[in-house]
Amino acid sequence: MNKKRENFILKMYSITLTAILIFIISTSFKTKSETKIFDEITVERINIVEPNGDLKMVLSNQSKQHSGMFDGKVLFGERQRPAGIIFFNEEQDEVGGLLYQGNKKEGSSWILSVDQYKTDQIMQMRYLKNNNGQSRYGIQFWDKDENYTMPVIAKKIDSLKNLGLSMQKAVEKLKTSKKGNPITAERMFIGKTSDKNAGIFIQDQLGIDRLKIYVDKNNTPKIEVLDKNGTLVKSLISE
């Protein structure tokens, strides 16, 4: 091969390679800035992230649902959760979500949850129905001890489980570990209970029922005042 032909081939190779690189780069930039429109999309999970990669929202089926995290770390292991949406803040803490499920064997539920900063839910709009047909739905409120953040709770539960306690027993023991006072307490429920009472049910800081204003299943309006032990002390019933 003579020198002129060799130089010609090298030049053509260089021009072709340059053209390919320009095409790839320009196509990449165009893809990033272009907004795609779909008539329909079928997926098992969608992650919404910030430009730096921080997770902000997960929309997922049950099999791929996020386990939940605080400070960017997964707590309580790879727990299975229902399908729905999970939200995360700038510190990569779970801050609430929408979860739902339903079947004849286990019953059904629909829960929209709002979490307090660094702890668990303080407000829920929810519908619950067990496999016996009993249902409860409305808005539930809690008080949470801010010193018991989710990482602290996870560490204490792990310690109790290492002593041989089940997850359920560990949670029950932890709830009253603060000198007999609960680290979480129900404060108010507005809605319909499983015994078909519809009204407002208010608890004290220990989670004990203190005031009930409701209409019972027989359409009788009632107001009940209870003492610190949850015992009825005053009652007003419509004639």
Secondary structure in CASP SS format (residue, H / E / C, confidence):
PFRMAT SS
TARGET T0000
AUTHOR 0000-0000-0000
METHOD secondary structure of the structure
MODEL  1
M C 1.00
N C 1.00
K H 1.00
K H 1.00
R H 1.00
E H 1.00
N H 1.00
F H 1.00
I H 1.00
L H 1.00
K H 1.00
M H 1.00
Y H 1.00
S H 1.00
I H 1.00
T H 1.00
L H 1.00
T H 1.00
A H 1.00
I H 1.00
L H 1.00
I H 1.00
F H 1.00
I H 1.00
I H 1.00
S H 1.00
T H 1.00
S H 1.00
F H 1.00
K H 1.00
T H 1.00
K H 1.00
S H 1.00
E C 1.00
T C 1.00
K C 1.00
I C 1.00
F C 1.00
D C 1.00
E C 1.00
I C 1.00
T C 1.00
V C 1.00
E C 1.00
R E 1.00
I E 1.00
N E 1.00
I E 1.00
V E 1.00
E C 1.00
P C 1.00
N C 1.00
G C 1.00
D C 1.00
L E 1.00
K E 1.00
M E 1.00
V E 1.00
L E 1.00
S E 1.00
N C 1.00
Q C 1.00
S C 1.00
K C 1.00
Q C 1.00
H C 1.00
S C 1.00
G C 1.00
M E 1.00
F E 1.00
D C 1.00
G C 1.00
K E 1.00
V E 1.00
L C 1.00
F C 1.00
G C 1.00
E C 1.00
R C 1.00
Q C 1.00
R C 1.00
P C 1.00
A E 1.00
G E 1.00
I E 1.00
I E 1.00
F E 1.00
F E 1.00
N C 1.00
E C 1.00
E C 1.00
Q C 1.00
D C 1.00
E E 1.00
V E 1.00
G E 1.00
G E 1.00
L E 1.00
L E 1.00
Y E 1.00
Q E 1.00
G E 1.00
N E 1.00
K C 1.00
K C 1.00
E C 1.00
G E 1.00
S E 1.00
S E 1.00
W E 1.00
I E 1.00
L E 1.00
S E 1.00
V E 1.00
D E 1.00
Q C 1.00
Y C 1.00
K C 1.00
T C 1.00
D C 1.00
Q E 1.00
I E 1.00
M E 1.00
Q E 1.00
M E 1.00
R E 1.00
Y E 1.00
L E 1.00
K E 1.00
N C 1.00
N C 1.00
N C 1.00
G C 1.00
Q C 1.00
S E 1.00
R E 1.00
Y E 1.00
G E 1.00
I E 1.00
Q E 1.00
F E 1.00
W E 1.00
D E 1.00
K E 1.00
D C 1.00
E C 1.00
N C 1.00
Y C 1.00
T C 1.00
M H 1.00
P H 1.00
V H 1.00
I H 1.00
A H 1.00
K H 1.00
K H 1.00
I H 1.00
D H 1.00
S H 1.00
L H 1.00
K H 1.00
N H 1.00
L C 1.00
G C 1.00
L C 1.00
S C 1.00
M H 1.00
Q H 1.00
K H 1.00
A H 1.00
V H 1.00
E H 1.00
K H 1.00
L H 1.00
K H 1.00
T C 1.00
S C 1.00
K E 1.00
K C 1.00
G C 1.00
N E 1.00
P C 1.00
I C 1.00
T E 1.00
A E 1.00
E E 1.00
R E 1.00
M E 1.00
F E 1.00
I E 1.00
G E 1.00
K E 1.00
T C 1.00
S C 1.00
D C 1.00
K C 1.00
N C 1.00
A E 1.00
G E 1.00
I E 1.00
F E 1.00
I E 1.00
Q E 1.00
D C 1.00
Q C 1.00
L C 1.00
G C 1.00
I C 1.00
D E 1.00
R E 1.00
L E 1.00
K E 1.00
I E 1.00
Y E 1.00
V E 1.00
D C 1.00
K C 1.00
N C 1.00
N C 1.00
T C 1.00
P E 1.00
K E 1.00
I E 1.00
E E 1.00
V E 1.00
L E 1.00
D C 1.00
K C 1.00
N C 1.00
G C 1.00
T C 1.00
L E 1.00
V E 1.00
K E 1.00
S E 1.00
L E 1.00
I E 1.00
S C 1.00
E C 1.00
END
